[in-house]
Amino acid sequence: MAEVVLETPLQEIGRAAEQVLGRPVTVSTDTEIARDLSVDSIGLMNIVMALEDRFDISIPLDRMAEVETAGQLADLIEELRVRFKV
């Protein structure tokens, strides 16, 4: 069976944000999700759900409260992927 190759978490964050927001976005590790992307709490939850589906993980809400930048979110995704060996 062929292994599915996923984009990096940062690339997937950008892709999910574009889908949810319906416009092109540029995402770097320093991108502040709420301020730079103009994402409200509902938009953020939609992005998180898309990322959970894409990476087959569950991102705890208490951990999301600590996330401000796309880089922090990418690090959290990587941590969860390693922990659950996805």
Biopython code that builds the backbone (N, CA, C, O; Angstrom):
import numpy as np
from Bio.PDB.StructureBuilder import StructureBuilder

atoms = [
    (1, "MET", "N", (0.846, -1.166, 0.000)),
    (1, "MET", "CA", (0.000, 0.000, 0.000)),
    (1, "MET", "C", (0.898, 1.238, 0.000)),
    (1, "MET", "O", (1.866, 1.300, 0.758)),
    (2, "ALA", "N", (0.587, 2.208, -0.833)),
    (2, "ALA", "CA", (1.374, 3.436, -0.923)),
    (2, "ALA", "C", (1.075, 4.332, 0.262)),
    (2, "ALA", "O", (-0.068, 4.456, 0.703)),
    (3, "GLU", "N", (2.145, 4.964, 0.774)),
    (3, "GLU", "CA", (1.978, 5.888, 1.897)),
    (3, "GLU", "C", (1.533, 7.240, 1.366)),
    (3, "GLU", "O", (2.050, 7.719, 0.357)),
    (4, "VAL", "N", (0.580, 7.851, 2.042)),
    (4, "VAL", "CA", (0.092, 9.171, 1.658)),
    (4, "VAL", "C", (1.070, 10.206, 2.207)),
    (4, "VAL", "O", (1.375, 10.213, 3.400)),
    (5, "VAL", "N", (1.555, 11.076, 1.332)),
    (5, "VAL", "CA", (2.480, 12.117, 1.746)),
    (5, "VAL", "C", (1.688, 13.399, 1.968)),
    (5, "VAL", "O", (1.050, 13.918, 1.052)),
    (6, "LEU", "N", (1.739, 13.898, 3.192)),
    (6, "LEU", "CA", (1.037, 15.129, 3.532)),
    (6, "LEU", "C", (1.981, 16.309, 3.378)),
    (6, "LEU", "O", (3.198, 16.168, 3.503)),
    (7, "GLU", "N", (1.419, 17.449, 3.112)),
    (7, "GLU", "CA", (2.198, 18.680, 3.107)),
    (7, "GLU", "C", (2.650, 18.949, 4.542)),
    (7, "GLU", "O", (2.185, 18.294, 5.474)),
    (8, "THR", "N", (3.536, 19.893, 4.713)),
    (8, "THR", "CA", (3.950, 20.245, 6.067)),
    (8, "THR", "C", (2.764, 20.862, 6.799)),
    (8, "THR", "O", (1.854, 21.395, 6.164)),
    (9, "PRO", "N", (2.767, 20.795, 8.120)),
    (9, "PRO", "CA", (1.663, 21.407, 8.856)),
    (9, "PRO", "C", (1.468, 22.884, 8.506)),
    (9, "PRO", "O", (0.331, 23.344, 8.407)),
    (10, "LEU", "N", (2.553, 23.631, 8.318)),
    (10, "LEU", "CA", (2.422, 25.053, 7.998)),
    (10, "LEU", "C", (1.723, 25.242, 6.649)),
    (10, "LEU", "O", (0.876, 26.124, 6.506)),
    (11, "GLN", "N", (2.075, 24.422, 5.668)),
    (11, "GLN", "CA", (1.409, 24.501, 4.361)),
    (11, "GLN", "C", (-0.065, 24.138, 4.485)),
    (11, "GLN", "O", (-0.920, 24.761, 3.856)),
    (12, "GLU", "N", (-0.354, 23.138, 5.292)),
    (12, "GLU", "CA", (-1.747, 22.717, 5.478)),
    (12, "GLU", "C", (-2.554, 23.772, 6.234)),
    (12, "GLU", "O", (-3.746, 23.939, 5.979)),
    (13, "ILE", "N", (-1.914, 24.484, 7.161)),
    (13, "ILE", "CA", (-2.597, 25.575, 7.861)),
    (13, "ILE", "C", (-3.003, 26.635, 6.843)),
    (13, "ILE", "O", (-4.132, 27.125, 6.869)),
    (14, "GLY", "N", (-2.093, 26.986, 5.956)),
    (14, "GLY", "CA", (-2.407, 27.956, 4.904)),
    (14, "GLY", "C", (-3.528, 27.486, 4.013)),
    (14, "GLY", "O", (-4.428, 28.256, 3.676)),
    (15, "ARG", "N", (-3.480, 26.220, 3.627)),
    (15, "ARG", "CA", (-4.524, 25.659, 2.757)),
    (15, "ARG", "C", (-5.878, 25.667, 3.465)),
    (15, "ARG", "O", (-6.890, 26.037, 2.868)),
    (16, "ALA", "N", (-5.899, 25.259, 4.737)),
    (16, "ALA", "CA", (-7.159, 25.231, 5.495)),
    (16, "ALA", "C", (-7.701, 26.642, 5.682)),
    (16, "ALA", "O", (-8.905, 26.869, 5.568)),
    (17, "ALA", "N", (-6.810, 27.592, 5.971)),
    (17, "ALA", "CA", (-7.253, 28.983, 6.144)),
    (17, "ALA", "C", (-7.852, 29.529, 4.856)),
    (17, "ALA", "O", (-8.866, 30.225, 4.889)),
    (18, "GLU", "N", (-7.236, 29.221, 3.728)),
    (18, "GLU", "CA", (-7.772, 29.682, 2.446)),
    (18, "GLU", "C", (-9.151, 29.096, 2.187)),
    (18, "GLU", "O", (-10.042, 29.796, 1.707)),
    (19, "GLN", "N", (-9.333, 27.824, 2.499)),
    (19, "GLN", "CA", (-10.636, 27.190, 2.292)),
    (19, "GLN", "C", (-11.700, 27.811, 3.183)),
    (19, "GLN", "O", (-12.804, 28.105, 2.725)),
    (20, "VAL", "N", (-11.371, 28.012, 4.450)),
    (20, "VAL", "CA", (-12.341, 28.557, 5.401)),
    (20, "VAL", "C", (-12.646, 30.022, 5.105)),
    (20, "VAL", "O", (-13.802, 30.443, 5.142)),
    (21, "LEU", "N", (-11.608, 30.792, 4.813)),
    (21, "LEU", "CA", (-11.784, 32.226, 4.604)),
    (21, "LEU", "C", (-12.235, 32.578, 3.193)),
    (21, "LEU", "O", (-12.754, 33.668, 2.957)),
    (22, "GLY", "N", (-12.038, 31.659, 2.261)),
    (22, "GLY", "CA", (-12.462, 31.896, 0.884)),
    (22, "GLY", "C", (-11.626, 32.938, 0.158)),
    (22, "GLY", "O", (-12.102, 33.604, -0.761)),
    (23, "ARG", "N", (-10.373, 33.072, 0.582)),
    (23, "ARG", "CA", (-9.470, 34.025, -0.068)),
    (23, "ARG", "C", (-8.040, 33.533, 0.103)),
    (23, "ARG", "O", (-7.750, 32.764, 1.020)),
    (24, "PRO", "N", (-7.143, 33.975, -0.778)),
    (24, "PRO", "CA", (-5.744, 33.577, -0.631)),
    (24, "PRO", "C", (-5.128, 34.185, 0.629)),
    (24, "PRO", "O", (-5.415, 35.329, 0.979)),
    (25, "VAL", "N", (-4.290, 33.420, 1.298)),
    (25, "VAL", "CA", (-3.575, 33.907, 2.469)),
    (25, "VAL", "C", (-2.115, 33.495, 2.369)),
    (25, "VAL", "O", (-1.774, 32.511, 1.712)),
    (26, "THR", "N", (-1.268, 34.256, 3.025)),
    (26, "THR", "CA", (0.138, 33.912, 3.142)),
    (26, "THR", "C", (0.400, 33.602, 4.605)),
    (26, "THR", "O", (0.114, 34.416, 5.483)),
    (27, "VAL", "N", (0.943, 32.425, 4.859)),
    (27, "VAL", "CA", (1.156, 31.982, 6.224)),
    (27, "VAL", "C", (2.638, 31.670, 6.421)),
    (27, "VAL", "O", (3.250, 30.948, 5.635)),
    (28, "SER", "N", (3.197, 32.233, 7.490)),
    (28, "SER", "CA", (4.561, 31.905, 7.902)),
    (28, "SER", "C", (4.511, 31.508, 9.368)),
    (28, "SER", "O", (3.455, 31.568, 9.997)),
    (29, "THR", "N", (5.645, 31.105, 9.908)),
    (29, "THR", "CA", (5.655, 30.700, 11.314)),
    (29, "THR", "C", (5.276, 31.849, 12.234)),
    (29, "THR", "O", (4.755, 31.618, 13.325)),
    (30, "ASP", "N", (5.530, 33.091, 11.810)),
    (30, "ASP", "CA", (5.230, 34.253, 12.640)),
    (30, "ASP", "C", (3.833, 34.840, 12.427)),
    (30, "ASP", "O", (3.463, 35.805, 13.094)),
    (31, "THR", "N", (3.059, 34.270, 11.509)),
    (31, "THR", "CA", (1.716, 34.778, 11.241)),
    (31, "THR", "C", (0.839, 34.610, 12.470)),
    (31, "THR", "O", (0.628, 33.497, 12.952)),
    (32, "GLU", "N", (0.329, 35.733, 12.972)),
    (32, "GLU", "CA", (-0.624, 35.667, 14.084)),
    (32, "GLU", "C", (-1.998, 35.372, 13.499)),
    (32, "GLU", "O", (-2.533, 36.148, 12.707)),
    (33, "ILE", "N", (-2.548, 34.259, 13.896)),
    (33, "ILE", "CA", (-3.760, 33.749, 13.264)),
    (33, "ILE", "C", (-4.912, 34.745, 13.353)),
    (33, "ILE", "O", (-5.520, 35.076, 12.335)),
    (34, "ALA", "N", (-5.215, 35.219, 14.538)),
    (34, "ALA", "CA", (-6.361, 36.121, 14.696)),
    (34, "ALA", "C", (-6.107, 37.461, 14.025)),
    (34, "ALA", "O", (-6.953, 37.945, 13.274)),
    (35, "ARG", "N", (-4.956, 38.063, 14.285)),
    (35, "ARG", "CA", (-4.695, 39.414, 13.784)),
    (35, "ARG", "C", (-4.344, 39.428, 12.296)),
    (35, "ARG", "O", (-4.970, 40.149, 11.519)),
    (36, "ASP", "N", (-3.352, 38.640, 11.898)),
    (36, "ASP", "CA", (-2.863, 38.711, 10.519)),
    (36, "ASP", "C", (-3.828, 38.104, 9.501)),
    (36, "ASP", "O", (-3.904, 38.561, 8.361)),
    (37, "LEU", "N", (-4.554, 37.085, 9.916)),
    (37, "LEU", "CA", (-5.497, 36.435, 8.995)),
    (37, "LEU", "C", (-6.925, 36.922, 9.192)),
    (37, "LEU", "O", (-7.819, 36.545, 8.434)),
    (38, "SER", "N", (-7.146, 37.752, 10.197)),
    (38, "SER", "CA", (-8.493, 38.246, 10.523)),
    (38, "SER", "C", (-9.474, 37.087, 10.702)),
    (38, "SER", "O", (-10.550, 37.057, 10.104)),
    (39, "VAL", "N", (-9.070, 36.140, 11.539)),
    (39, "VAL", "CA", (-9.887, 34.962, 11.802)),
    (39, "VAL", "C", (-10.592, 35.133, 13.148)),
    (39, "VAL", "O", (-9.955, 35.412, 14.163)),
    (40, "ASP", "N", (-11.919, 34.961, 13.143)),
    (40, "ASP", "CA", (-12.651, 34.986, 14.406)),
    (40, "ASP", "C", (-12.662, 33.578, 15.002)),
    (40, "ASP", "O", (-12.119, 32.647, 14.408)),
    (41, "SER", "N", (-13.272, 33.423, 16.159)),
    (41, "SER", "CA", (-13.241, 32.139, 16.852)),
    (41, "SER", "C", (-13.922, 31.029, 16.053)),
    (41, "SER", "O", (-13.471, 29.884, 16.080)),
    (42, "ILE", "N", (-14.982, 31.351, 15.356)),
    (42, "ILE", "CA", (-15.667, 30.333, 14.543)),
    (42, "ILE", "C", (-14.786, 29.928, 13.362)),
    (42, "ILE", "O", (-14.672, 28.746, 13.039)),
    (43, "GLY", "N", (-14.172, 30.909, 12.728)),
    (43, "GLY", "CA", (-13.263, 30.604, 11.624)),
    (43, "GLY", "C", (-12.097, 29.753, 12.087)),
    (43, "GLY", "O", (-11.689, 28.819, 11.398)),
    (44, "LEU", "N", (-11.558, 30.079, 13.263)),
    (44, "LEU", "CA", (-10.447, 29.299, 13.797)),
    (44, "LEU", "C", (-10.870, 27.860, 14.054)),
    (44, "LEU", "O", (-10.128, 26.928, 13.746)),
    (45, "MET", "N", (-12.051, 27.680, 14.612)),
    (45, "MET", "CA", (-12.516, 26.312, 14.868)),
    (45, "MET", "C", (-12.709, 25.542, 13.570)),
    (45, "MET", "O", (-12.440, 24.341, 13.520)),
    (46, "ASN", "N", (-13.169, 26.209, 12.525)),
    (46, "ASN", "CA", (-13.310, 25.546, 11.225)),
    (46, "ASN", "C", (-11.942, 25.162, 10.660)),
    (46, "ASN", "O", (-11.790, 24.089, 10.075)),
    (47, "ILE", "N", (-10.955, 26.030, 10.831)),
    (47, "ILE", "CA", (-9.596, 25.708, 10.387)),
    (47, "ILE", "C", (-9.062, 24.513, 11.175)),
    (47, "ILE", "O", (-8.487, 23.588, 10.602)),
    (48, "VAL", "N", (-9.257, 24.543, 12.486)),
    (48, "VAL", "CA", (-8.785, 23.448, 13.341)),
    (48, "VAL", "C", (-9.452, 22.134, 12.946)),
    (48, "VAL", "O", (-8.782, 21.103, 12.874)),
    (49, "MET", "N", (-10.749, 22.154, 12.691)),
    (49, "MET", "CA", (-11.443, 20.922, 12.290)),
    (49, "MET", "C", (-10.899, 20.393, 10.971)),
    (49, "MET", "O", (-10.741, 19.183, 10.810)),
    (50, "ALA", "N", (-10.613, 21.274, 10.033)),
    (50, "ALA", "CA", (-10.036, 20.848, 8.754)),
    (50, "ALA", "C", (-8.660, 20.216, 8.968)),
    (50, "ALA", "O", (-8.331, 19.209, 8.340)),
    (51, "LEU", "N", (-7.860, 20.808, 9.855)),
    (51, "LEU", "CA", (-6.540, 20.262, 10.155)),
    (51, "LEU", "C", (-6.632, 18.924, 10.880)),
    (51, "LEU", "O", (-5.841, 18.018, 10.617)),
    (52, "GLU", "N", (-7.585, 18.800, 11.783)),
    (52, "GLU", "CA", (-7.787, 17.524, 12.478)),
    (52, "GLU", "C", (-8.143, 16.430, 11.477)),
    (52, "GLU", "O", (-7.637, 15.311, 11.568)),
    (53, "ASP", "N", (-9.010, 16.751, 10.529)),
    (53, "ASP", "CA", (-9.367, 15.773, 9.495)),
    (53, "ASP", "C", (-8.164, 15.433, 8.627)),
    (53, "ASP", "O", (-7.919, 14.265, 8.326)),
    (54, "ARG", "N", (-7.421, 16.446, 8.229)),
    (54, "ARG", "CA", (-6.286, 16.248, 7.323)),
    (54, "ARG", "C", (-5.192, 15.391, 7.949)),
    (54, "ARG", "O", (-4.611, 14.529, 7.289)),
    (55, "PHE", "N", (-4.913, 15.638, 9.243)),
    (55, "PHE", "CA", (-3.828, 14.919, 9.908)),
    (55, "PHE", "C", (-4.322, 13.766, 10.781)),
    (55, "PHE", "O", (-3.513, 13.079, 11.404)),
    (56, "ASP", "N", (-5.634, 13.546, 10.834)),
    (56, "ASP", "CA", (-6.237, 12.477, 11.627)),
    (56, "ASP", "C", (-5.785, 12.556, 13.089)),
    (56, "ASP", "O", (-5.312, 11.579, 13.669)),
    (57, "ILE", "N", (-5.947, 13.745, 13.657)),
    (57, "ILE", "CA", (-5.602, 13.994, 15.057)),
    (57, "ILE", "C", (-6.750, 14.732, 15.713)),
    (57, "ILE", "O", (-7.679, 15.181, 15.040)),
    (58, "SER", "N", (-6.684, 14.856, 17.024)),
    (58, "SER", "CA", (-7.632, 15.670, 17.775)),
    (58, "SER", "C", (-6.819, 16.713, 18.531)),
    (58, "SER", "O", (-5.929, 16.374, 19.311)),
    (59, "ILE", "N", (-7.131, 17.978, 18.296)),
    (59, "ILE", "CA", (-6.409, 19.070, 18.941)),
    (59, "ILE", "C", (-7.235, 19.522, 20.143)),
    (59, "ILE", "O", (-8.330, 20.060, 19.974)),
    (60, "PRO", "N", (-6.720, 19.309, 21.353)),
    (60, "PRO", "CA", (-7.470, 19.693, 22.560)),
    (60, "PRO", "C", (-7.698, 21.202, 22.621)),
    (60, "PRO", "O", (-6.799, 21.981, 22.304)),
    (61, "LEU", "N", (-8.888, 21.609, 23.025)),
    (61, "LEU", "CA", (-9.214, 23.027, 23.114)),
    (61, "LEU", "C", (-8.311, 23.778, 24.081)),
    (61, "LEU", "O", (-7.959, 24.931, 23.832)),
    (62, "ASP", "N", (-7.932, 23.134, 25.187)),
    (62, "ASP", "CA", (-7.060, 23.824, 26.138)),
    (62, "ASP", "C", (-5.688, 24.103, 25.537)),
    (62, "ASP", "O", (-5.044, 25.089, 25.895)),
    (63, "ARG", "N", (-5.239, 23.248, 24.631)),
    (63, "ARG", "CA", (-3.959, 23.493, 23.945)),
    (63, "ARG", "C", (-4.102, 24.612, 22.914)),
    (63, "ARG", "O", (-3.164, 25.379, 22.695)),
    (64, "MET", "N", (-5.268, 24.706, 22.285)),
    (64, "MET", "CA", (-5.501, 25.768, 21.298)),
    (64, "MET", "C", (-5.509, 27.139, 21.951)),
    (64, "MET", "O", (-5.177, 28.132, 21.304)),
    (65, "ALA", "N", (-5.884, 27.210, 23.223)),
    (65, "ALA", "CA", (-5.913, 28.486, 23.933)),
    (65, "ALA", "C", (-4.522, 29.105, 24.029)),
    (65, "ALA", "O", (-4.388, 30.320, 24.176)),
    (66, "GLU", "N", (-3.489, 28.270, 23.944)),
    (66, "GLU", "CA", (-2.105, 28.729, 24.022)),
    (66, "GLU", "C", (-1.546, 29.161, 22.667)),
    (66, "GLU", "O", (-0.476, 29.766, 22.605)),
    (67, "VAL", "N", (-2.251, 28.860, 21.593)),
    (67, "VAL", "CA", (-1.747, 29.079, 20.236)),
    (67, "VAL", "C", (-2.116, 30.476, 19.743)),
    (67, "VAL", "O", (-3.283, 30.865, 19.755)),
    (68, "GLU", "N", (-1.102, 31.218, 19.312)),
    (68, "GLU", "CA", (-1.332, 32.539, 18.728)),
    (68, "GLU", "C", (-0.848, 32.611, 17.280)),
    (68, "GLU", "O", (-1.444, 33.305, 16.457)),
    (69, "THR", "N", (0.236, 31.890, 16.971)),
    (69, "THR", "CA", (0.814, 31.976, 15.631)),
    (69, "THR", "C", (0.650, 30.673, 14.867)),
    (69, "THR", "O", (0.406, 29.614, 15.445)),
    (70, "ALA", "N", (0.789, 30.782, 13.559)),
    (70, "ALA", "CA", (0.722, 29.589, 12.716)),
    (70, "ALA", "C", (1.864, 28.638, 13.055)),
    (70, "ALA", "O", (1.698, 27.421, 12.976)),
    (71, "GLY", "N", (3.015, 29.176, 13.430)),
    (71, "GLY", "CA", (4.147, 28.336, 13.817)),
    (71, "GLY", "C", (3.851, 27.527, 15.063)),
    (71, "GLY", "O", (4.212, 26.353, 15.148)),
    (72, "GLN", "N", (3.197, 28.149, 16.029)),
    (72, "GLN", "CA", (2.812, 27.431, 17.247)),
    (72, "GLN", "C", (1.805, 26.332, 16.928)),
    (72, "GLN", "O", (1.878, 25.236, 17.484)),
    (73, "LEU", "N", (0.871, 26.626, 16.035)),
    (73, "LEU", "CA", (-0.115, 25.621, 15.635)),
    (73, "LEU", "C", (0.561, 24.481, 14.888)),
    (73, "LEU", "O", (0.222, 23.318, 15.107)),
    (74, "ALA", "N", (1.505, 24.788, 14.015)),
    (74, "ALA", "CA", (2.245, 23.755, 13.283)),
    (74, "ALA", "C", (3.030, 22.872, 14.258)),
    (74, "ALA", "O", (3.061, 21.651, 14.107)),
    (75, "ASP", "N", (3.665, 23.495, 15.255)),
    (75, "ASP", "CA", (4.405, 22.723, 16.260)),
    (75, "ASP", "C", (3.471, 21.802, 17.041)),
    (75, "ASP", "O", (3.816, 20.654, 17.321)),
    (76, "LEU", "N", (2.292, 22.304, 17.390)),
    (76, "LEU", "CA", (1.321, 21.498, 18.121)),
    (76, "LEU", "C", (0.870, 20.306, 17.277)),
    (76, "LEU", "O", (0.756, 19.191, 17.785)),
    (77, "ILE", "N", (0.617, 20.542, 16.001)),
    (77, "ILE", "CA", (0.222, 19.451, 15.105)),
    (77, "ILE", "C", (1.323, 18.400, 15.045)),
    (77, "ILE", "O", (1.045, 17.205, 15.142)),
    (78, "GLU", "N", (2.573, 18.838, 14.887)),
    (78, "GLU", "CA", (3.699, 17.893, 14.840)),
    (78, "GLU", "C", (3.795, 17.098, 16.137)),
    (78, "GLU", "O", (4.011, 15.887, 16.111)),
    (79, "GLU", "N", (3.636, 17.774, 17.266)),
    (79, "GLU", "CA", (3.691, 17.090, 18.561)),
    (79, "GLU", "C", (2.616, 16.017, 18.656)),
    (79, "GLU", "O", (2.884, 14.900, 19.099)),
    (80, "LEU", "N", (1.411, 16.352, 18.244)),
    (80, "LEU", "CA", (0.312, 15.390, 18.311)),
    (80, "LEU", "C", (0.502, 14.253, 17.320)),
    (80, "LEU", "O", (0.153, 13.110, 17.616)),
    (81, "ARG", "N", (1.053, 14.551, 16.146)),
    (81, "ARG", "CA", (1.305, 13.497, 15.156)),
    (81, "ARG", "C", (2.333, 12.514, 15.679)),
    (81, "ARG", "O", (2.181, 11.307, 15.486)),
    (82, "VAL", "N", (3.379, 13.002, 16.337)),
    (82, "VAL", "CA", (4.422, 12.138, 16.883)),
    (82, "VAL", "C", (3.857, 11.315, 18.037)),
    (82, "VAL", "O", (4.101, 10.113, 18.142)),
    (83, "ARG", "N", (3.101, 11.984, 18.893)),
    (83, "ARG", "CA", (2.537, 11.302, 20.062)),
    (83, "ARG", "C", (1.639, 10.145, 19.639)),
    (83, "ARG", "O", (1.654, 9.081, 20.259)),
    (84, "PHE", "N", (0.860, 10.355, 18.587)),
    (84, "PHE", "CA", (-0.078, 9.333, 18.137)),
    (84, "PHE", "C", (0.416, 8.598, 16.901)),
    (84, "PHE", "O", (-0.313, 7.806, 16.304)),
    (85, "LYS", "N", (1.680, 8.872, 16.519)),
    (85, "LYS", "CA", (2.349, 8.167, 15.406)),
    (85, "LYS", "C", (1.516, 8.146, 14.149)),
    (85, "LYS", "O", (1.269, 7.092, 13.564)),
    (86, "VAL", "N", (1.078, 9.345, 13.734)),
    (86, "VAL", "CA", (0.293, 9.471, 12.506)),
    (86, "VAL", "C", (1.241, 9.779, 11.383)),
    (86, "VAL", "O", (0.813, 9.932, 10.239)),
]
sb = StructureBuilder()
sb.init_structure("model")
sb.init_model(0)
sb.init_chain("A")
sb.init_seg("    ")
for serial, (resi, resn, name, xyz) in enumerate(atoms, 1):
    if name == "N":
        sb.init_residue(resn, " ", resi, " ")
    sb.init_atom(name, np.array(xyz, "f"), 0.0, 1.0, " ", f" {name:<3s}", serial, name[0])
structure = sb.get_structure()
